Amino acid sequence: MTTTEPTGVVKDRRKKVLICFILFLLLTAADLITKHIAFDKLSGNPPFVLINGVLEFRYTGNTGAAFGMLKGARILFSVIAAAAVCVIFYIISRTPSEKKYDLFRALLVLIAAGAAGNLIDRLFLGYVRDFIYFSLINFPIFNVADIYVTCATFLMVIAVLFYYRDEHDFDFLKK
């Protein structure tokens, strides 16, 4: 925030950053709560079938990244996740307070919350707790944080391609 901005604009931006931070904390907590419940109810038990042949809850610990790639790279993933959360909040702090950027901020918060949820697992447990399994397509087991990151990233690409189309929409990142 620069001192050349009117006081009201700075105040609005600070308010939106605070809202983003509170939302980030709530989303991260929701992810960690679902992982705790999954561990408590599913660990050592057979899968809980929601829709036979389609969707089930099945607990597993994942020491890798998406789809179990790069197993054992805990430090690498932790550093990347921590850096991502820091960069995201830096970007949020610079984002104009205009309503136009509410979607942008919300998607960044979802990505940050997903990164933080899995980071907390890696730091405290040494692995990420996964429990959602689409058996219909034999999709790798995932968690709520993964949903945050995947859906928000997909929507961010769509938003950048079709909503934030003006060449000056992201000039605030250059300052």
Secondary structure, DSSP 8 states (H G I E B T S, - for coil): --TTS-HHHHHHHHHHHHHHHHHHHHHHHHHHHHHHHHHHHHTTS--EEEETTTEEEEEEEE-SSGGGTTTT-HHHHHHHHHHHHHHHHHHHHHS--SGGGHHHHHHHHHHHHHHHHHHHHHHHHSSEEEEEEETTTT---B-HHHHHHHHHHHHHHHHHHHTS-STTTTGGGT-
